[in-house]
Amino acid sequence: MTTATPSAAVQYLASRPCRLCAGTEFSDFQSLGFVHVEGSSHHYFETLICRTCKKTDLFASLSEIERKNPHTVLRVPATPPVR
């Protein structure tokens, strides 16, 4: 079990019941590594998983992914969120 503080997004989601099943217990993995191709660099994600239905939310470590990979930032006109 980790003692680091969850990100703000994870704290927000974990402060209310699961959006899918209304479960109230979650597991937070703060540095889960994924590899795109064998031998390539790892990309780390914070992962919140509902322990009841296994619904999973992934949050990218954007600064690390951008540092290791060429990328383009795309911008669109601001609008209200679609919900």
N, C-alpha and C positions, 0 to 999 in steps of 0.2 A: 504494500500500500504506500502510495506516495504522500509526501507532506507538502509539496509545492501548492501554491494557490491556483485554482482553476482560472481560466481566462474569463473575462467579463461576459462573453457570449455563453459560455458553459454555465457560469453562475446563474445567469438569467433563465436559461432553459431548465436547469436543475432546481430552481426555486418554485416550480409549479409542476403539477402532474403531467405525465407524458401526453403529448398531443394526439397520439394514436389510440392508446388503450387506457389512459388515466392512471397508469402505474405510478408509484411514488418512490421507487428505489432505482438509482442509476449507478453505473460504473464509469469513472472518468479516467481515461488513459491519456496522459499529457504529452507523450512523445512516442507515438506509434509510428514505426518506420515502414515505408512502402518503397519498393524498387520497381521501376518501369521495365527494365531489361536486365537480365542477369549480368552482374559486373558493373552496372551503372551506379551513380550516387544515390543515396537514400533521400527521400523527402519525408519530413516529419509532420504529422497531423495530430492535433488534440482530438480525441474521440470520446463522445458521450453516448453510452448505450443504456437503453431502458432494460432493466433486469427482468421485466415481465414479458414484454413482446419482442425484445431485441431490436427495436427501432434504433438506428444509428445515425448520429449527426457527426460530420467531420468538419474540422476547422483547420485550414491550412496555415502553416508557418510561412506566410507570404514573403517575408523578408529573406528567409533562407532559400526558398524556391527561386525567387527573382535573382538572388546573388549567384546561384549555380546554373541558371538556364537563360539563354537569350529569350527575350519576350518583348511584346508590344503592349502598351497601355491604351485601351480603347475608352473613349468617353462619349456619352450620349447626353442629350438635353435632360435636365432634371425634371422629374415628374413625381407625383405621390406614389408610394409603394402599392403594388398590386397584391391584394390579399383575398 
